[in-house]
């Protein structure tokens, strides 16, 4: 895996029944954290490690991007818990 920027990270992804080690080099999504759902694109190598080329953090249907929250707060239209 060759990426121009970012850090090399290794983690385990699981569906609760099976676990697969993942290797990734690059910038991590802002929502990336333990217990967060993700979508990983890449290939499974011969050693059983998933070599990810892209990571996308999943969010629930209520997620609002930080820049939208900031704009709503500035305009006075933001309601806590929205």
C-alpha atoms as a printed R data frame, in Angstrom:
   type eleno elety resid chain resno       x       y      z
1  ATOM     1    CA   UNK     A     1   0.000   0.000  0.000
2  ATOM     2    CA   UNK     A     2   1.430   3.364 -0.997
3  ATOM     3    CA   UNK     A     3  -0.150   6.620  0.163
4  ATOM     4    CA   UNK     A     4   1.358  10.089 -0.003
5  ATOM     5    CA   UNK     A     5   0.140  11.229  3.404
6  ATOM     6    CA   UNK     A     6  -1.298   9.993  6.643
7  ATOM     7    CA   UNK     A     7  -0.265   7.514  9.241
8  ATOM     8    CA   UNK     A     8  -0.155   3.734  9.144
9  ATOM     9    CA   UNK     A     9  -2.820   2.222 11.383
10 ATOM    10    CA   UNK     A    10  -3.766  -1.342 12.190
11 ATOM    11    CA   UNK     A    11  -7.049  -2.302 13.823
12 ATOM    12    CA   UNK     A    12  -9.557  -5.136 14.017
13 ATOM    13    CA   UNK     A    13 -12.963  -4.883 12.384
14 ATOM    14    CA   UNK     A    14 -15.745  -7.192 13.525
15 ATOM    15    CA   UNK     A    15 -19.369  -7.947 12.844
16 ATOM    16    CA   UNK     A    16 -19.692  -9.444 16.325
17 ATOM    17    CA   UNK     A    17 -19.078 -12.982 15.045
18 ATOM    18    CA   UNK     A    18 -15.932 -12.702 12.939
19 ATOM    19    CA   UNK     A    19 -12.901 -10.421 13.259
20 ATOM    20    CA   UNK     A    20 -10.522  -9.337 10.491
21 ATOM    21    CA   UNK     A    21  -7.296  -7.359 10.948
22 ATOM    22    CA   UNK     A    22  -7.127  -4.198  8.826
23 ATOM    23    CA   UNK     A    23  -4.071  -2.244  7.675
24 ATOM    24    CA   UNK     A    24  -4.511   1.307  6.369
25 ATOM    25    CA   UNK     A    25  -2.259   4.256  5.596
26 ATOM    26    CA   UNK     A    26  -3.829   7.663  5.145
27 ATOM    27    CA   UNK     A    27  -5.995  10.225  6.830
28 ATOM    28    CA   UNK     A    28  -8.656   8.840  9.152
29 ATOM    29    CA   UNK     A    29 -12.288   9.987  8.853
30 ATOM    30    CA   UNK     A    30 -13.369  12.515 11.493
31 ATOM    31    CA   UNK     A    31 -15.900  10.082 12.974
32 ATOM    32    CA   UNK     A    32 -13.417   7.185 13.164
33 ATOM    33    CA   UNK     A    33 -13.332   5.729 16.694
34 ATOM    34    CA   UNK     A    34 -13.772   2.473 18.572
35 ATOM    35    CA   UNK     A    35 -17.281   1.084 18.220
36 ATOM    36    CA   UNK     A    36 -18.093   3.254 15.187
37 ATOM    37    CA   UNK     A    37 -19.371   1.590 12.027
38 ATOM    38    CA   UNK     A    38 -17.132   1.977  8.990
39 ATOM    39    CA   UNK     A    39 -17.004   1.047  5.339
40 ATOM    40    CA   UNK     A    40 -13.554  -0.127  4.235
41 ATOM    41    CA   UNK     A    41 -12.554  -0.499  0.587
42 ATOM    42    CA   UNK     A    42  -9.581  -2.627 -0.392
43 ATOM    43    CA   UNK     A    43  -8.498  -6.246 -0.699
44 ATOM    44    CA   UNK     A    44  -7.899  -9.224  1.561
45 ATOM    45    CA   UNK     A    45  -4.256 -10.281  1.327
46 ATOM    46    CA   UNK     A    46  -2.805 -13.807  1.569
47 ATOM    47    CA   UNK     A    47  -2.124 -13.372  5.298
48 ATOM    48    CA   UNK     A    48  -5.794 -12.701  6.040
49 ATOM    49    CA   UNK     A    49  -5.321  -8.951  6.624
50 ATOM    50    CA   UNK     A    50  -7.619  -6.550  4.832
51 ATOM    51    CA   UNK     A    51  -5.445  -3.927  3.094
52 ATOM    52    CA   UNK     A    52  -7.770  -0.917  3.066
53 ATOM    53    CA   UNK     A    53  -7.320   1.783  0.446
54 ATOM    54    CA   UNK     A    54 -10.205   3.930  1.719
55 ATOM    55    CA   UNK     A    55 -12.127   4.243  5.002
56 ATOM    56    CA   UNK     A    56 -15.519   5.864  5.403
57 ATOM    57    CA   UNK     A    57 -17.080   6.362  8.832
58 ATOM    58    CA   UNK     A    58 -20.770   5.554  9.037
59 ATOM    59    CA   UNK     A    59 -23.132   7.771 10.987
60 ATOM    60    CA   UNK     A    60 -26.768   7.593 11.942
61 ATOM    61    CA   UNK     A    61 -29.541   9.420 10.108
62 ATOM    62    CA   UNK     A    62 -29.392  12.298 12.615
63 ATOM    63    CA   UNK     A    63 -25.767  13.224 11.837
64 ATOM    64    CA   UNK     A    64 -25.162  16.848 10.893
65 ATOM    65    CA   UNK     A    65 -21.755  17.865  9.509
66 ATOM    66    CA   UNK     A    66 -19.854  20.246 11.833
67 ATOM    67    CA   UNK     A    67 -19.804  23.051  9.261
68 ATOM    68    CA   UNK     A    68 -23.623  22.917  8.996
69 ATOM    69    CA   UNK     A    69 -23.970  22.996 12.800
70 ATOM    70    CA   UNK     A    70 -21.677  26.045 12.929
71 ATOM    71    CA   UNK     A    71 -23.676  27.857 10.242
72 ATOM    72    CA   UNK     A    72 -26.977  27.078 11.999
73 ATOM    73    CA   UNK     A    73 -25.583  28.315 15.327
74 ATOM    74    CA   UNK     A    74 -24.354  31.551 13.741
75 ATOM    75    CA   UNK     A    75 -27.761  32.146 12.177
76 ATOM    76    CA   UNK     A    76 -29.611  31.356 15.433
77 ATOM    77    CA   UNK     A    77 -31.446  28.363 13.923
78 ATOM    78    CA   UNK     A    78 -29.642  25.587 15.817
79 ATOM    79    CA   UNK     A    79 -31.606  23.640 18.422
80 ATOM    80    CA   UNK     A    80 -29.619  21.484 20.862
81 ATOM    81    CA   UNK     A    81 -30.435  17.800 20.405
82 ATOM    82    CA   UNK     A    82 -31.280  18.296 16.721
